[in-house]
Amino acid sequence: MLHVKKYNGILFSLVPTVILFCAIVSLSGFSKNNTKTEDPALLAAHIDSLVKYRAYYPFIRYEKNYIEWFGSAGIGSFFRKVAQTDTRKLKILHIGDSHIQADIPSGYVRERLQETFGYGGRGLVFPFKAAGTHAAYDYKTSCSGRWEYNRNIQRDYRYDMGLIGATIHTSDSCASFKLIFREGYIKENFTLLKIYCKQDSLSYDLKIKTSSGEVPVHVDCNDYANSKPYVVLKMAEATDTLQVFVNKTEAKQNFFECYGLLIENDEDRGVLYNSTGINGAGYVSFLRQRVFGQQLQELKPDLVIIDMGANDFNARVYNDAAMESNLVRIINSIRDSAPEAAILISNAQDIYYRRKYNVTQCKDFMQMTLRVAQKYHCAFYNYYTVSGGRRSMDQWYKNGLARKDKVHLSAPGYYIRGELLLNAMLNSYVVWLQQQNDTLIADQHLLDTLALKKYFDEEINFKTVAAKPLHVAVSNNEENDNEGSDVTYYKIRKGDNLGAIAERFGVRVSQLQQWNALSGTKIIAGATLVIYKKSTTSTPLNIPEKPAGTKPVNHSSTVPATSGRTVAGKKSYKVVSGDNLWLIAKKFNTTVEKIKQLNGLKTDKLSINQILLIP
């Protein structure tokens, strides 16, 4: 039976990384023969224009939303690599805990980066149902047969664990698992599948079935000539459904052990953003992942984000020396296996224990992570300060951005977290473009953050940093329509149901579920839903607006589908898989801004087969 479930100090997180990539793509500003170079000042101005906040909350320290780096090993090398996404794949690994397992903030970053720098792949995924937990927001998992598992949070474990921090194992020759991705999240160039597994003479082989309905493909899991920690399947076409069956082909075969799957394109281009969060994970649990180094060495990431640690001290005595020692061990482990990778250290938001005891160790943790980042030349994102510091979680909760446990955020809260991270990266990238320093220390290199108004949506009635919050979740029974914005926060009333709410706002129930990370239709009175307006030109996470099978509508142009032809005095170009505005601008010796202006584009997002007019 199948079971289906679904910056004074500067900070940086995974989400900012996404924007950063976009900025870098524009940074490259050169053709492949280096005959054309963008003015760094113009590029910096362009990147700065991408910084945007759709909501304002007085408890969030927007003026401190930067990342800080200490030495060339921090982030400068990563910034340089971002300029190469048209000729090499930019790889990011985001390591986290429960804030990351559902992949909402990190997924936001992934989508935004890939929209600008190219779709390098979905990244690492895992059959979480077989491991007794939930998957990310963009796919569901199910399994059949008998499965055993380990997650890194378990003190006693039988099986090796790698990049993801979880492993599934079976001796059942009839076992299988399935991954089903939501519409729009698997791009047509995602045709390369890597299955991280134990390759052994006793291992079962695999049969892989995709949504194409074709005969399952046989995969050998004991290929002695294979020096990689994974087996590879080049699929004929991208698929939104992967069904994996163990396949006993020899009598001696008696097990299969899987560490995860990686889905990417078959070209060396674009952004490959991997998020690997495990509920309850921390520094101690990470150190149990014995084959992490082997798999990391093969992944060859350009940036590794360490975004966890609160589980090591929440409800426990804070041991500063032990925390620092474990963090240093993690840094050394990463550098041993991926010496070229930049490392970004983030810290924890203000949290509570049992809803009413404020965890003051969060500040100690912040100071420790800063100290380690300085000493070991890492990049640093002070999310604790940016998110508001001590007791700011009360405000997050009152504004519908956090859950009742005052540890985890609501779906709208996680979108805010993602947006902050993304903009932090962009802000720091602007500094790097202007100064080209190997070190950025906040107190020495602060940008002018007094004129914050320009970074907020024009529709926001921005007055001062201490102004009344805007676009906040309502605290009464009246919904906040937020006229002129693309987002509404609705407080659920007694008697409400998803169907009625969806009809009221002109959206689908499936969209409400996706936007708010709901696995079912159960809702609770008093909770807050995030709703994106149907009329928006772009919605977070590329939520599809059309039913499955409906061809996308090109809103930017009604020009016939041509490629490079002249139409009404202007050339037209048909967008193909792997395209982004930067690459198209380079191809036609123009700029991203000119293309966007001519076509009335408000974002960098493109659709395959979309027709663009070229200046």
C-alpha positions as CSV (number, residue, x, y, z in Angstrom):
1,M,0.0,0.0,0.0
2,L,1.3,3.4,-0.9
3,H,1.4,6.1,1.7
4,V,1.4,9.6,0.4
5,K,2.2,12.8,2.3
6,K,3.3,15.1,1.6
7,Y,24.2,44.0,9.7
8,N,27.0,47.1,12.9
9,G,27.1,43.2,12.2
10,I,26.2,41.8,8.8
11,L,24.3,38.6,8.2
12,F,23.6,36.3,5.4
13,S,21.5,33.3,4.7
14,L,20.5,31.0,2.0
15,V,17.8,33.1,0.5
16,P,20.1,36.0,-0.1
17,T,22.2,33.7,-2.1
18,V,19.6,33.4,-4.8
19,I,19.5,37.1,-5.5
20,L,23.2,37.2,-5.3
21,F,23.5,34.9,-8.2
22,C,21.2,37.1,-10.2
23,A,23.5,40.0,-9.5
24,I,26.5,38.1,-10.5
25,V,25.1,37.0,-13.7
26,S,24.7,40.6,-14.6
27,L,28.2,41.1,-13.2
28,S,29.8,39.0,-15.8
29,G,28.9,41.6,-18.4
30,F,31.2,40.2,-21.0
31,S,30.9,38.1,-24.1
32,K,32.7,34.8,-24.3
33,N,35.6,36.4,-26.1
34,N,35.8,39.2,-23.4
35,T,35.3,41.9,-26.0
36,K,32.6,43.6,-24.0
37,T,32.8,44.6,-20.3
38,E,30.1,46.3,-18.2
39,D,30.8,49.4,-16.2
40,P,31.1,48.1,-12.6
41,A,29.3,51.3,-11.4
42,L,26.4,50.7,-13.7
43,L,26.3,47.1,-12.7
44,A,26.3,48.0,-9.0
45,A,23.4,50.4,-9.7
46,H,21.5,47.6,-11.5
47,I,22.0,45.1,-8.6
48,D,21.0,47.7,-6.1
49,S,17.8,48.2,-8.0
50,L,17.0,44.5,-7.5
51,V,16.8,44.9,-3.8
52,K,13.1,45.1,-2.9
53,Y,11.0,44.5,0.2
54,R,7.3,43.8,-0.3
55,A,6.5,44.3,3.4
56,Y,7.7,46.5,6.2
57,Y,7.9,45.6,9.9
58,P,9.5,48.0,12.4
59,F,11.1,45.2,14.5
60,I,13.1,43.9,11.5
61,R,16.5,45.6,11.1
62,Y,16.5,46.2,7.4
63,E,19.4,48.7,7.7
64,K,21.6,45.8,8.9
65,N,20.6,43.3,6.3
66,Y,24.0,42.5,4.8
67,I,26.5,39.7,4.8
68,E,29.9,40.2,6.1
69,W,33.0,38.4,5.1
70,F,36.4,38.0,6.6
71,G,39.3,37.3,4.2
72,S,39.4,36.0,0.6
73,A,38.2,32.6,1.8
74,G,34.9,34.2,2.7
75,I,32.8,35.2,-0.2
76,G,34.9,37.1,-2.8
77,S,35.8,33.9,-4.7
78,F,32.2,33.0,-4.8
79,F,31.2,36.4,-6.2
80,R,33.7,35.9,-9.0
81,K,32.3,32.5,-9.9
82,V,28.8,33.8,-10.2
83,A,29.8,35.7,-13.3
84,Q,30.4,32.3,-15.0
85,T,27.0,30.7,-14.9
86,D,26.7,30.7,-18.7
87,T,29.8,28.4,-18.9
88,R,29.9,26.5,-15.6
89,K,27.3,25.4,-13.1
90,L,27.2,27.4,-9.9
91,K,26.6,25.0,-7.0
92,I,25.3,25.9,-3.6
93,L,24.8,23.6,-0.6
94,H,22.5,24.9,2.2
95,I,22.8,22.8,5.4
96,G,20.0,23.4,7.9
97,D,17.4,22.1,10.3
98,S,13.6,22.1,10.5
99,H,13.6,25.7,9.0
100,I,15.2,24.3,5.9
101,Q,13.7,20.7,5.5
102,A,10.4,22.1,4.1
103,D,12.6,24.2,1.8
104,I,10.4,27.3,1.8
105,P,13.0,30.1,2.4
106,S,15.7,28.2,0.5
107,G,13.3,27.3,-2.2
108,Y,12.5,31.0,-2.6
109,V,16.2,31.7,-3.0
110,R,16.6,28.9,-5.5
111,E,13.8,30.1,-7.7
112,R,14.9,33.7,-7.7
113,L,18.5,32.8,-8.5
114,Q,17.6,30.5,-11.3
115,E,15.2,32.9,-12.9
116,T,18.2,35.2,-13.6
117,F,21.2,32.8,-13.8
118,G,19.7,29.8,-15.4
119,Y,18.2,26.5,-14.2
120,G,20.9,24.2,-13.2
121,G,18.6,21.6,-11.6
122,R,16.3,20.9,-8.8
123,G,19.1,19.7,-6.6
124,L,19.1,17.1,-3.9
125,V,15.8,15.4,-3.0
126,F,15.0,12.4,-0.8
127,P,12.2,9.9,-0.3
128,F,11.3,11.3,3.1
129,K,8.2,9.1,3.6
130,A,10.4,6.0,3.8
131,A,12.4,7.9,6.5
132,G,9.3,8.7,8.6
133,T,9.1,12.4,7.9
134,H,7.9,15.0,5.4
135,A,9.3,16.2,2.1
136,A,9.9,19.7,0.8
137,Y,7.1,22.0,-0.3
138,D,7.5,21.2,-4.0
139,Y,7.2,17.4,-4.0
140,K,5.5,14.6,-2.3
141,T,6.9,11.2,-1.5
142,S,5.4,7.7,-0.9
143,C,6.8,4.3,-0.4
144,S,5.8,0.6,-0.4
145,G,7.4,-2.4,1.2
146,R,9.6,-2.6,4.3
147,W,12.1,0.2,4.8
148,E,14.4,1.0,7.7
149,Y,16.0,4.4,8.0
150,N,18.4,6.7,9.9
151,R,18.2,10.4,10.3
152,N,21.2,12.3,11.8
153,I,19.2,13.3,14.9
154,Q,19.3,9.7,16.1
155,R,22.1,8.9,18.5
156,D,22.1,5.3,17.6
157,Y,22.3,4.6,13.9
158,R,23.1,1.6,11.7
159,Y,23.7,3.2,8.4
160,D,26.0,5.7,6.9
161,M,24.6,9.2,6.1
162,G,25.8,11.7,3.5
163,L,24.9,15.1,2.2
164,I,21.2,15.0,3.1
165,G,21.6,13.6,6.6
166,A,19.3,10.7,6.2
167,T,19.5,7.2,4.8
168,I,16.9,4.5,3.9
169,H,17.7,0.8,3.7
170,T,15.6,-2.2,2.7
171,S,16.1,-6.0,2.4
172,D,12.6,-6.3,0.7
173,S,13.1,-7.2,-2.9
174,C,9.6,-5.8,-3.6
175,A,10.2,-2.3,-2.0
176,S,9.8,0.9,-3.9
177,F,9.4,4.7,-3.4
178,K,8.0,7.5,-5.5
179,L,8.6,11.3,-5.8
180,I,5.9,13.4,-7.4
181,F,6.8,17.1,-8.1
182,R,4.3,19.9,-8.2
183,E,3.6,21.5,-11.5
184,G,6.2,23.9,-12.7
185,Y,9.1,22.9,-10.5
186,I,10.8,20.5,-12.9
187,K,12.1,22.3,-15.9
188,E,12.4,20.6,-19.3
189,N,16.2,20.5,-19.1
190,F,16.3,18.6,-15.8
191,T,17.2,15.3,-17.4
192,L,20.1,14.0,-15.4
193,L,19.4,11.8,-12.4
194,K,22.1,10.8,-9.8
195,I,21.2,8.3,-7.2
196,Y,23.5,8.3,-4.2
197,C,23.6,4.8,-2.9
198,K,25.8,2.1,-1.5
199,Q,27.4,0.3,-4.5
200,D,28.1,-3.3,-3.4
201,S,28.1,-6.7,-5.0
202,L,25.2,-7.6,-2.7
203,S,23.1,-4.5,-3.6
204,Y,19.9,-4.8,-5.5
205,D,19.8,-3.1,-8.8
206,L,17.0,-0.6,-9.6
207,K,14.2,-0.1,-12.1
208,I,13.3,3.6,-12.7
209,K,10.0,4.6,-14.1
210,T,9.1,8.1,-15.1
211,S,5.9,10.0,-15.9
212,S,6.4,9.3,-19.6
213,G,4.9,5.9,-19.2
214,E,7.7,4.1,-20.9
215,V,9.2,0.8,-19.9
216,P,11.2,1.1,-16.7
217,V,15.0,1.6,-17.1
218,H,17.4,-0.8,-15.5
219,V,20.1,0.8,-13.3
220,D,23.1,-1.3,-12.1
221,C,24.1,-0.6,-8.5
222,N,27.2,-2.7,-8.4
223,D,29.3,-1.3,-11.2
224,Y,32.8,-1.8,-10.0
225,A,34.2,0.6,-12.7
226,N,32.2,3.4,-11.2
227,S,34.3,5.6,-8.9
228,K,31.5,8.0,-8.1
229,P,29.3,7.8,-4.9
230,Y,26.2,7.6,-7.1
231,V,24.8,5.9,-10.2
232,V,23.7,8.0,-13.1
233,L,20.6,7.9,-15.4
234,K,20.4,10.2,-18.4
235,M,16.6,10.5,-19.0
236,A,15.2,11.0,-22.4
237,E,13.1,13.9,-21.0
238,A,12.4,15.6,-17.8
239,T,9.9,14.1,-15.5
240,D,7.7,15.2,-12.6
241,T,7.3,11.7,-11.3
242,L,10.1,9.3,-10.3
243,Q,9.3,5.8,-9.2
244,V,12.2,3.7,-8.0
245,F,11.8,-0.1,-7.6
246,V,14.5,-2.4,-6.1
247,N,15.3,-5.1,-8.6
248,K,16.9,-8.4,-7.6
249,T,18.8,-9.6,-10.6
250,E,21.2,-12.1,-8.8
251,A,20.5,-14.6,-6.1
252,K,23.1,-13.1,-3.8
253,Q,21.6,-9.6,-3.8
254,N,19.9,-8.8,-0.5
255,F,19.7,-5.1,0.2
256,F,19.5,-1.5,-1.2
257,E,20.7,1.6,0.7
258,C,20.0,5.1,-0.6
259,Y,21.4,8.4,0.6
260,G,19.4,10.7,-1.7
261,L,18.9,11.7,-5.3
262,L,20.1,14.7,-7.3
263,I,18.2,16.1,-10.3
264,E,20.0,18.6,-12.6
265,N,20.5,19.6,-16.2
266,D,22.9,17.8,-18.5
267,E,24.8,21.0,-19.3
268,D,27.5,22.8,-17.3
269,R,25.5,26.0,-16.8
270,G,23.0,27.6,-14.5
271,V,22.5,27.5,-10.7
272,L,22.2,24.3,-8.8
273,Y,20.9,25.1,-5.3
274,N,20.8,22.2,-2.8
275,S,19.0,22.5,0.5
276,T,19.5,19.7,3.1
277,G,17.6,20.3,6.2
278,I,16.6,17.7,8.8
279,N,14.1,18.4,11.6
280,G,15.9,18.7,14.9
281,A,19.4,18.7,13.3
282,G,22.3,20.6,14.7
283,Y,26.1,20.6,14.9
284,V,26.3,17.4,16.9
285,S,24.0,15.5,14.6
286,F,25.7,16.7,11.5
287,L,29.0,15.2,12.7
288,R,27.3,11.8,12.4
289,Q,27.1,12.0,8.6
290,R,30.1,9.7,7.9
291,V,30.1,9.8,4.1
292,F,29.3,13.5,3.9
293,G,32.9,14.3,2.9
294,Q,33.0,11.7,0.1
295,Q,29.8,13.0,-1.4
296,L,30.8,16.7,-0.9
297,Q,34.0,16.1,-2.7
298,E,32.1,14.9,-5.7
299,L,29.5,17.7,-5.5
300,K,32.2,20.4,-5.6
301,P,30.1,23.2,-4.2
302,D,31.0,26.9,-4.7
303,L,29.3,27.9,-1.5
304,V,28.3,26.0,1.6
305,I,25.8,27.6,4.0
306,I,25.9,26.4,7.6
307,D,22.4,27.4,8.9
308,M,21.7,25.5,12.1
309,G,22.7,25.2,15.8
310,A,19.7,26.2,17.9
311,N,18.8,22.5,18.5
312,D,22.1,22.1,20.2
313,F,21.2,24.5,23.0
314,N,17.4,25.0,23.0
315,A,16.1,23.7,26.3
316,R,19.7,22.7,27.2
317,V,22.6,24.4,29.0
318,Y,24.5,26.4,26.5
319,N,28.1,25.2,26.3
320,D,30.0,27.9,24.3
321,A,33.3,25.9,24.1
322,A,31.6,22.8,22.9
323,M,29.5,24.7,20.3
324,E,32.5,26.4,18.9
325,S,34.5,23.2,18.8
326,N,31.8,21.4,16.8
327,L,31.3,24.3,14.4
328,V,35.1,24.4,13.7
329,R,35.0,20.6,13.1
330,I,32.2,21.2,10.5
331,I,34.2,23.9,8.8
332,N,37.3,21.7,8.7
333,S,35.3,18.9,7.3
334,I,34.0,21.1,4.5
335,R,37.4,22.5,3.6
336,D,39.0,19.1,3.6
337,S,36.5,17.8,1.0
338,A,35.8,21.1,-0.9
339,P,38.7,23.4,-0.4
340,E,37.5,25.8,-3.1
341,A,34.1,26.4,-1.5
342,A,33.3,29.6,0.3
343,I,31.6,29.0,3.7
344,L,28.8,31.2,5.0
345,I,27.8,30.9,8.7
346,S,24.4,32.0,9.8
347,N,22.8,31.9,13.3
348,A,19.5,31.4,15.0
349,Q,16.5,33.8,15.3
350,D,15.2,34.7,18.7
351,I,13.2,31.7,20.0
352,Y,11.3,30.5,23.0
353,Y,11.2,27.3,25.1
354,R,7.7,26.0,25.8
355,R,6.3,29.2,24.3
356,K,7.0,31.4,27.4
357,Y,10.7,31.1,28.3
358,N,12.8,33.3,26.1
359,V,16.0,31.5,25.1
360,T,18.7,34.1,26.0
361,Q,21.4,31.8,24.7
362,C,20.5,32.9,21.1
363,K,22.6,36.0,21.7
364,D,25.5,33.9,23.0
365,F,25.2,31.8,19.9
366,M,25.3,34.8,17.7
367,Q,28.5,36.1,19.3
368,M,30.1,32.7,19.0
369,T,29.3,32.3,15.3
370,L,30.7,35.8,14.6
371,R,33.9,35.0,16.5
372,V,34.3,31.7,14.5
373,A,33.6,33.4,11.2
374,Q,36.3,36.0,11.9
375,K,38.9,33.5,13.1
376,Y,38.4,31.0,10.2
377,H,37.8,33.6,7.4
378,C,34.2,32.7,6.7
379,A,31.3,34.8,5.5
380,F,28.8,35.7,8.2
381,Y,25.1,36.4,8.2
382,N,23.8,37.8,11.5
383,Y,20.2,36.7,11.1
384,Y,19.7,37.0,14.9
385,T,20.2,40.8,14.7
386,V,18.5,41.3,11.4
387,S,15.4,39.5,12.5
388,G,15.1,41.8,15.5
389,G,17.2,40.3,18.3
390,R,16.0,39.4,21.8
391,R,12.3,39.0,22.2
392,S,11.6,39.9,18.6
393,M,9.9,36.6,18.2
394,D,6.9,38.0,20.1
395,Q,6.4,40.5,17.3
396,W,6.8,37.9,14.6
397,Y,4.1,35.9,16.3
398,K,1.8,38.8,16.8
399,N,2.0,39.7,13.1
400,G,1.2,36.2,12.0
401,L,4.8,35.4,10.9
402,A,5.5,32.7,13.5
403,R,3.8,29.6,14.9
404,K,2.5,29.2,18.4
405,D,5.7,27.4,19.6
406,K,7.6,30.6,18.9
407,V,10.4,28.6,17.3
408,H,9.1,27.9,13.8
409,L,7.8,30.5,11.4
410,S,4.5,30.5,9.5
411,A,4.6,30.2,5.7
412,P,4.5,34.1,5.4
413,G,7.3,34.3,7.9
414,Y,9.5,31.9,6.0
415,Y,8.9,33.9,2.8
416,I,10.0,37.1,4.7
417,R,13.1,35.2,5.9
418,G,13.9,34.2,2.3
419,E,13.5,37.7,1.1
420,L,15.8,39.0,3.8
421,L,18.5,36.6,2.9
422,L,18.2,37.3,-0.8
423,N,18.5,41.0,-0.3
424,A,21.4,40.6,2.2
425,M,23.4,38.9,-0.5
426,L,22.5,41.5,-3.1
427,N,23.5,44.4,-0.7
428,S,26.9,42.8,0.0
429,Y,27.5,42.1,-3.7
430,V,27.0,45.8,-4.4
431,V,29.7,46.6,-1.8
432,W,32.0,44.1,-3.4
433,L,31.4,45.5,-6.9
434,Q,32.2,49.0,-5.7
435,Q,35.2,48.2,-3.7
436,Q,36.5,44.8,-4.8
437,N,37.7,44.1,-1.3
438,D,38.6,40.6,0.0
439,T,37.1,41.6,3.4
440,L,33.9,43.3,4.2
441,I,33.5,44.4,7.8
442,A,30.2,46.1,8.5
443,D,31.5,48.9,10.7
444,Q,34.0,49.9,8.0
445,H,32.1,49.4,4.8
446,L,28.4,50.2,5.5
447,L,26.4,51.3,2.6
448,D,24.2,54.3,2.9
449,T,21.2,52.8,4.5
450,L,19.4,56.0,5.5
451,A,17.3,56.2,2.4
452,L,15.5,52.9,2.9
453,K,12.4,54.0,1.2
454,K,13.7,53.1,-2.3
455,Y,13.9,49.5,-1.3
456,F,10.3,49.1,-0.5
457,D,7.4,48.7,-2.8
458,E,6.2,52.0,-4.2
459,E,2.7,51.2,-2.8
460,I,4.0,51.1,0.7
461,N,3.2,54.3,2.6
462,F,6.8,54.4,4.0
463,K,7.5,57.2,6.4
464,T,10.3,56.3,8.9
465,V,12.0,53.1,10.0
466,A,9.8,53.3,13.1
467,A,6.6,53.7,11.2
468,K,3.6,51.6,11.7
469,P,4.0,48.2,10.1
470,L,2.7,47.8,6.6
471,H,1.4,44.7,4.8
472,V,1.1,42.9,8.1
473,A,-1.1,40.1,9.1
474,V,-4.3,41.5,10.6
475,S,-5.0,41.1,14.3
476,N,-8.8,41.3,13.9
477,N,-11.4,39.6,11.8
478,E,-11.0,41.8,8.8
479,E,-8.8,40.7,6.0
480,N,-6.0,43.1,4.9
481,D,-6.4,43.6,1.1
482,N,-3.1,45.5,0.7
483,E,-4.3,47.4,-2.3
484,G,-1.4,47.9,-4.8
485,S,0.6,44.9,-3.5
486,D,0.7,41.4,-4.7
487,V,0.1,39.8,-1.3
488,T,-2.7,39.6,1.2
489,Y,-2.6,38.2,4.7
490,Y,-5.9,36.7,5.8
491,K,-6.8,35.8,9.4
492,I,-8.9,32.7,9.4
493,R,-12.3,33.1,11.0
494,K,-14.4,30.5,12.8
495,G,-16.4,28.5,10.2
496,D,-14.0,29.3,7.3
497,N,-12.8,26.6,5.0
498,L,-10.2,26.6,2.2
499,G,-12.8,26.3,-0.5
500,A,-14.7,29.4,0.6
501,I,-11.5,31.4,1.1
502,A,-10.2,30.3,-2.3
503,E,-13.5,31.4,-4.0
504,R,-13.5,34.7,-2.1
505,F,-10.0,35.7,-3.4
506,G,-10.3,34.1,-6.8
507,V,-7.6,31.5,-6.3
508,R,-7.4,27.7,-6.1
509,V,-7.4,25.6,-3.0
510,S,-4.2,23.9,-4.3
511,Q,-2.6,27.4,-4.4
512,L,-3.6,28.1,-0.8
513,Q,-2.1,24.8,0.2
514,Q,1.2,25.5,-1.6
515,W,1.6,29.1,-0.5
516,N,1.0,28.1,3.2
517,A,2.7,24.7,3.2
518,L,-0.5,22.9,4.0
519,S,-0.6,19.1,3.4
520,G,-4.4,18.9,3.8
521,T,-7.4,21.1,4.0
522,K,-7.5,21.5,7.8
523,I,-7.2,25.1,9.0
524,I,-7.4,26.7,12.4
525,A,-9.4,29.8,13.3
526,G,-7.0,32.7,14.3
527,A,-4.2,31.4,12.0
528,T,-3.1,33.5,9.1
529,L,-3.0,32.6,5.4
530,V,-0.8,34.3,2.8
531,I,-2.6,34.8,-0.5
532,Y,-1.0,36.1,-3.7
533,K,-3.3,38.1,-6.0
534,K,-4.3,36.4,-9.2
535,S,-3.4,39.5,-11.2
536,T,0.2,39.6,-10.3
537,T,2.9,39.2,-13.0
538,S,5.0,37.1,-10.7
539,T,4.3,35.1,-7.6
540,P,6.6,33.6,-5.1
541,L,8.0,30.2,-6.0
542,N,6.6,30.3,-9.5
543,I,3.1,29.2,-8.6
544,P,1.4,28.0,-11.7
545,E,-1.7,30.0,-12.6
546,K,-3.0,27.7,-15.3
547,P,-4.4,24.1,-15.0
548,A,-2.1,21.3,-16.0
549,G,-1.8,20.9,-19.7
550,T,-2.5,24.6,-20.5
551,K,0.0,26.3,-22.6
552,P,1.6,29.4,-21.0
553,V,0.3,32.8,-22.2
554,N,2.9,35.3,-23.3
555,H,1.9,38.5,-21.7
556,S,4.9,40.5,-22.7
557,S,4.4,40.4,-26.5
558,T,2.0,39.4,-29.1
559,V,4.7,39.2,-31.8
560,P,4.7,35.9,-33.8
561,A,7.0,33.2,-32.7
562,T,10.2,34.0,-34.4
563,S,13.9,34.0,-33.4
564,G,16.1,36.9,-34.4
565,R,13.7,38.2,-37.0
566,T,12.9,41.8,-37.5
567,V,9.3,42.7,-36.6
568,A,8.0,46.3,-36.8
569,G,11.6,47.6,-36.7
570,K,12.5,45.4,-33.8
571,K,14.0,42.0,-33.6
572,S,12.1,39.3,-31.9
573,Y,13.5,36.3,-30.0
574,K,11.8,33.1,-28.8
575,V,12.9,32.0,-25.3
576,V,14.3,28.4,-25.2
577,S,15.3,26.2,-22.3
578,G,18.3,27.5,-20.3
579,D,17.8,31.1,-21.4
580,N,17.8,34.0,-19.0
581,L,17.8,37.8,-19.7
582,W,21.5,38.1,-19.1
583,L,22.4,35.6,-21.7
584,I,19.9,37.0,-24.2
585,A,21.3,40.5,-23.7
586,K,24.8,39.3,-24.3
587,K,23.7,37.5,-27.5
588,F,22.2,40.6,-29.0
589,N,24.8,43.1,-27.6
590,T,22.3,44.9,-25.4
591,T,21.4,45.2,-21.7
592,V,18.9,43.5,-19.4
593,E,17.3,46.8,-18.6
594,K,16.6,47.7,-22.2
595,I,15.0,44.3,-22.9
596,K,12.8,44.6,-19.8
597,Q,11.8,48.2,-20.6
598,L,10.9,47.3,-24.2
599,N,8.8,44.3,-23.3
600,G,7.2,45.8,-20.1
601,L,8.8,43.1,-17.9
602,K,8.7,43.8,-14.1
603,T,10.8,40.7,-13.2
604,D,13.6,38.7,-14.7
605,K,11.4,35.6,-15.0
606,L,11.0,34.1,-18.4
607,S,8.9,31.3,-19.9
608,I,9.9,28.9,-22.5
609,N,8.5,29.9,-26.0
610,Q,8.0,33.5,-24.7
611,I,8.5,36.1,-27.5
612,L,10.8,39.0,-26.6
613,L,11.4,42.2,-28.7
614,I,15.1,43.0,-28.8
615,P,16.3,46.6,-28.9
